[in-house]
């Protein structure tokens, strides 16, 4: 999700486009947008009288977003409003995703545009960045239905333009999730694996195993290929083809086709086309079967550059080593462990589906969902614990029937019940500096969580979590935020101790935070909590080294 994308329209051959109509030209009178105060959505209104109705009018929201009403379209008189809107959108058409912001175009004083005017109203909307094919759609409030409009895209200004023929419509740009537009290249001219069909390709958008039709728009030649893998295509390239497939549609001897459309051959996504989320049973608890007895070589605590750490024996709660362990500090996304716990405490059905809404949105580290996406509680839990998605936290507590304030109150109540006397939560995702604890309290919390909530332990041990949005078919591929899980170097520092659950965290004020649980060969469990590490490498490396030190420095029950 971190690939830098450039506007799709930068890929267009401008010589192939011609200016159509009179949208961007000289207008006889132009409205001035009303002053917009903080927190107010932009809006502009034009009044037509018997005198002014004979002239066209422009309703401007920004340099690139505007509506134009043709001369004599508002006979005899009336008003037209063009505005950004935050009204909830009706369910989008299949395979479509909202691109940018929705707008509302409303005319009062007339019930319909004159039929003898070819273009009674135009809209022009600024486009953002995507490789998906885009069109302007309207939701006709009179008919209660979506309609796709004939749309022209102007690459130079990166805007979309369409004629609107209804007097009350929500106007949006929608991305077609089944069609991408961009550059194609080739690979494996002489050494394609026999495991794959002759005609195959790679894509970062279409699911592995899907069949797609690739069309060279310069010569209209097409080929159908099977997508066999995903990989990091450079910005602008939407598909790479086996040489055999590329040769069928190329028009030069070059290695690139400058513009292709790639369209999925799958039928339109419906609410039943995405399989239901399968919720695996929670794994069994695995409490420690051995505990620390005594230190072999009495002495001080091992050194570490982190601000604070605690090493704890899970079975007995014995502190094996510590540094500044009772000094409160911000804990960042370690907060999410308690969020997951109080959500699971509600006994909510994890197969329950919720519609992602504006109230769930957060800044930073978020799951790239669109308002209106249909997702399961289990998918949100996976996104929270594997990918540390902040908006997954807010959506989860809402799905569990809690307000964020109620969730925070439950988190603090549970902390008090567990004896975490120096722990305080202010939000459900950990972005707030006020989510504070000590390395000692964090180790105590982990001791409770990883035994009493085996689903949390299991999910934080996953390398990745994938799911598909039910109503759009959009796949999401979430990788763990835990660098320890993906590094044999860090794992080697643990000297044979096995990973058994963890949670990372970072905000500027907290620096890098971490809590991790290790399993020793005899069944003992060692918990290490770290606060205030300068780098991610330090938190992973020191956590492993501290656990290995404790395993060697103490005698253990069998």
N, C-alpha and C positions, 0 to 999 in steps of 0.2 A: 504493500500500500504506500510505499514511500517513493515510488518511481516518479520522476519529474515529468509531467505531461505538458505538452504544448497545445494551443488551440487547434482543433481539428481543421479549421478553415485555413490555417497556414499551409495546409497540404494541397489546397485546391489550385488548379491552373487558372489564373485570373482571366486569361484570354478567352476562356470558354464561357465566361459569364457576360451577360449583357444587362444593362440597366433597363428595367421594365417599369413602366408607370410613372407616376409623378410624385412619389412619396417624398423623396429628398430633393426638393426644388424650392423655388421661391413661393412662399405662401403670403397671402394678402394680410392676414392678421394672425398673431401668435399669442397664445395665453402665457401668462407668467405664473410659474408654480407658486402656490401658497407657501408662506414661510412655515418651515417644519421645525417644531421644537423637539428637544430631546425626548426620545421614547415615542414620537409620533411618526406613523408611516407616511411617506410622501404621497401627496394627492393634489390634483389640480382640476378645476371646474371652469367650463366656458358656458356663458349664456348666449343664446341666439335670439335676436329680435327680428322683426320684419325688415329692419335695415341691414343688420349684419349677417342674416342667413344666406345672403347671396355671395358671401365670401367664404373660402375655406378657412378652417381654424386648426391650429396645432396645440395639443395639450402635452406639455413637456414635463417629464419627471426627472430626466437627466439628459446629458448631452446625447446619449445613444438610446434612450428609452422614451418613447412618445407615441401618441395617437394623433391621427390627422382625420378630420371630418371634412368631407367634400362640400363644396358650395351647393346650396339648395338641398342638402341632405336632411336638414332639420326644419323644413317647411311645415307649419307656418312659424313656429318658434319653440323654444325649449332649452334644456340644459344638458350638457354631457360632462360626466365625471370619469377621469382616468386615475386610478390609484393603486398603490401597493395594497395587498390585503393579507391578513393573517387568519382569515376564516378557514376552518378545517375543510380540506378538499374532499370531494366524494372519492370513492375508490377509483384508482386510475385504471385505464384500459390495460389488458394483459400485455406483459413484456415491455411496459413503459415505466420510466422513472423520471421524477421531477428534476428539471435542470434549471437552477436559478430560483427566482422568486415568482410567486403568482401575482397577477394583477386583476383588477375588476374594471370593466368598461361598461358604463351605464348611461343610457339616454332616457330622459324624461320629457314628456310633451309630445312624443311620437310613439306609436305602437310598433312601427316597422320602418326600415329604411325604404326610400323610394325605389321601386323596381326598375325605373328607367335610368338610374345612375349605376354605372358599371362597378365603381369602387366607392361606395358610400363612406366607408371608414377603413383606415389602415392602422395597423399597429407595427411598431418597430421595437424590438427587444434586444438588449445587449446579451451576448452569449459569453459563457464561461469556457472552461477547459474540459474537453472530453474527446474521445475518439468514436463514441457512439453516434449513429445517425440521429439528427435532430429535426423536429418539426414543431411549428406552433399549433397548439390545440386550443379549443375553447370548450368550456362547459356551458351549454345553453341552459340558462335557468328556467326559461319558459318550458322547454321540452324535458328538462332533467336528464340530459344526455351529453356525452363527450362527442366532439367532432374534430377530425383532423383537417387542418387547413392546408391549401396549396401554399407552400412556403419557399421563399427565395432567401438564400444566405449570401451575404456580401462579405467576402473575405477581408477586404481592405479595412472595413470598419468593425468586422466581427459582430455583425448584427443579423437578426432574422426578421423578415418582413412578410406580412400576410394581410389579406383583405378580410374584414369581419363583417358579416351580413346579418347579425342579430343585434338587438338593442340592449341586451343585458347578458353579459357573458363574463365568466372568469377566464382569463387568458394566461396560458402557460407555455413554456417550451418543455417538451418531453423528449427524453432520450429513448431510442429504440434499442432495447437490450439484446435484441437478436441480430442487430446489424452494426458493424463497425466500418469506418472509413479511414484509410491511411496508406502506408507504404508496405510492400511485400518484398521479401528477399528469398534466397534459397540456401540449401545446405546439402550435404552428402551426395555430391554428384557421382562419385565413383564407389562409395563405401557405405551405402545404406544398410542398416541391419535387416536381416531376413525375418526378424520378429515382427516387423511392421508391414502393412500393405504398401504397395508401390507408391500410391498417392496418399501422402500423409503430410501433416504440418504441426507446428507448435503455436500456441496462443496463450497469452496471459489473461484472456477474458472468457473464452468458451471452455466448458468442462472437458476434461480428458475423456476420450471415448466418443465425443459428439462428432457428428458429421456436419461440415459447413461447406457452403458454396462460395468460392472466391472468384470474383469477376474483375477483370482488367477493364476499367471504364474507358480507357483510351482506344481499345479495339473491340470491346464487348465480348471477349472470349472468356469462358468460364470453366472451372474445374471443381469437382467435389472431392474433398479430402477428409480424412479422419484425423482429429486432433489427438496426438499421442503424448504430449508433455507440455509443461509450462516452463518458461525460462525468461531471463531478463532481457527482453528485446529493447533496443535503444528507443528513445523517444521518437514517436512518429511511425514506428513499424508495428503494425497490428497483427501480422501473421508472417511466419517463415514457412516455406514449402520445401518438400523434397524436390530435388532437381527434376525428377520425372513430372511432378505436378507443375512446377514453375515453367518448364519448357512448353507446356500445353497452352499457356496464356501469355507468354512474354512477347513483346513486339520489337525488341532490340536485342543486341548482344550484351547489354549491360546486366549488372547483377541486381538491379532494383526495378520494381514496377512502381512508378511514382504515385499512382492512385488506384486502389482496389476497394471494392466493397466486399465485406465478409458477412455472410448471412447464415444463421443457423437453420438447418433443415428440420429441426424439431418443430412440432406443432405449437401453437400459442400456449403459453403457460396459463394454467387455471388454478383455482384454489385446491384442486385435488391432484395436480400433476407432480407436485413435490411430495415425496414420501413423508409420512408422519415421523416426527422425531422419536427415535427409539431411546427410551430412558433405561439405561442399565441399572440393575439392582445395586444399591450401595455396597461397597466391599465390606468385608468383615473387619472389625476392629483388630488392631495388632499391638496391644499394650506391651511394654517392655517385659521381658521374661528374666532379666538379670539387672542388677544394680551395682553402683559403685560402693566399695567398702572403705578403702583408705588410700591415701596417697603414698606412693612407694618412696619417693624422695622429697621430703618436706622442703619447702622453699617458697619463693614468690610466684607471682602470676606471670605467664608468658607475655612477651612484648607484642604490641600491635600498634599501628599508627592510627587506628580508628578512635573516634571520640569516646565510645563506650562499648563494652561487650559483656556478655554473660555466657558461660558454659555450664549447662545443667544436666544432671542425670535425670532422665524422665521418670524412672521407677520410684525413686526416693524424693525427688525434688531437691537433692543436694547440689549446692553450688560448687562446681569443680574449679572454676577460675572466673575472675571478673575484673573489670576496669571501669571506674566511674559508673557503676551499675545502678545507682539510685538517683542519678541526675536526670531530670526530665528533659526530653528533646522532642522535636517534631519527628513523626514516624512515617509520614507520606503514605504510600499505598499498602503498607502493612495493615492499615485501617480496614482494608477490604476483607480481611479474614473475619473480623467481627461482623461486618455487613453480611457476609455469606452465612455466618452462624445464626444471626437473628432471622434471616429470611427462611432458612431451613427449619428454625423453631416454629414458624407459623404452620408447618405441615402443608404448605401450598403444593398443589399437584405440579410437578416440574414439566409435565406435558402441556400444561395450560399455555395458551397462546395469547399474546398481547399485541396491540398495535402501537408501534413506536410513535411517540408524539413529541411536540416541541418542548414540553416540560421536562423531557428526559435528557435534552441536549446539555453537554458540558464542554468546557474548553480542554484542550490538550488530551493526548493519549486516548482518543475516543474511537469506538467502533463506527465505521462509516455506513451507518444506516440512514435511510431516507424517511421522512415523516410519512406514516402510513404503512411502513413495512410490518409484515406479520411474522413475529418470531416467538419461539417458545421460551419458557422460563429456563429450561435446561440449557438452551443455546446461550442465553444471557449469562447464566452461571459459568459456563465454560469460557465465555469471553472475559468475564470478570477475573477468574482465577488463573487462566492460562495467559491471556493477553493483557490483563490489568486494565481493561477498558473502563474509563470513568463513567461514560453514559450507560454502560451495562449496570453499574451500581444503582443509579437513579431509576432506571427502568425496572430493575429487579424489585426494589422496595415498593414501587407503585404496583407491580404485578402481584406482590404479596399482600396488597390491601393496606399498605401503610403510607402515610405522608413521610417526607424526609425528616421532619421534626419528630414524628413518632418513632421512626427507625433509630434516630440518634439517641433518643431517650432510652430505648430498649438496649442499645449498645452500651450506654453508660451504666444502666442497671445491671447488665450481665457482668460488666467489668467489676462493679462493686461486689456482686455475689461471688465472684471468683477471687476476691481479695486483691484486686489490682488497684491498690490505693493511690497510685500516682499516674493513673491512666485516665485520659479525658478525650472524648470524641466531640467534634463539632460538625462533621458531615459524614456522608456514607462512602465517599471515594478517596479521601486522603489528600485532596488538593489544598485544604486549609492548613495554615501553619498551626492552628490551635489544636490539631489532633496530636496529642502529646502522650508520651509514656517514658518508661525507663527500660534499659536493656533487661533488667531483672523482671519487670512486669511482663515484657514481651515474651521472655522465655517461659514464664508461668502461663501466659495465655496460650502459647503454642503447645505446652504440655497438656492443656485441657482440649484444645481444638483438634489436634491431630489424632487423639484417641477417641474423643466423643463424637467427632464428625468425620468419619472415614471417607465420605464423599469429597470433602474439602481436601483431605490428604491425597486422595487419588487424582483429583483434577489438577492440583498444583504440581503433580508429578508428570503431567503430560507434556510431550514435546510440542504438540500442536493440537488445535481443535478446529474442525471445519464444519460448516453448516450452510444451508441454502434458505434464503428468505422465501416463505411459502407463496406469497401472492405475486412475487416478481420473478422468482427463479434465480435471483442473483446469488452466486456463491460467495462465501467469505472464508478466507484461509488465515487462521490466526496462529502465529508462532509464539512460543513461550518467551516471556521477558527474562527468564532465568538463564543467564549465561553459563552457570555451573553445569546445567543439564546438557549443554551442547559442547562442552570443552573437556577433552580428555586430560588436558594439562591441569586444570583445576581439580579434576577428579583424582588425579595422581597424588595430589597433596594430601588427600584423605587417607591414603595408605590402606586401602582395602575396606574402609567404611562405606556403606551403601546409602544412597540418597533415599529419603522416605518422606518427602513433603517440604515445601518452602514457600516463601513469598518475598518478592523484591519490592522496593519502593524508592522513589526519588522525587524531590522538589528542591529548588535552590536552597531553601532555608534548612532543610533536613540533611542535605547531601544524600549519599547512597545508604539505604537502610536494607536490612536483610534479617530473616530468621529462617533457619534450616534445621532439619531433623535427620540424623544419621542412624543407621542400624549397624551394630557391631556383630562380628561373627558369632558371638554367644547369645545374641538376642537382646542385648542391652541397647538402649536408645539414648543418644546424646543430642541435646538441643543447643544450638549456638545462635545467639541474637547479637546483631551488630547495628549500631547507630552512628551516623556521622562519619562514614568512610569517604575519603576524598575522590575515589574512583570506583567504578564497578569492579575492576580487576582486583582492587584491594579487598572489597567485601567478599568476593568469591574465594580468593586465595587465602585470606586470613581465617575465614570461617572453616575451611577444610583443614588448615594447619592447626587451628585451636582444637578441633574435634580429635584429630590424630594425636595431638599432645595429650589430651585427657585420656584417651584410650590406653596410651602407653604409660602414663604417670600414675594410674590408679589400678588397684586390684579390684576384681569384679566377681560377684556371685555367679555361680554356674546354673 
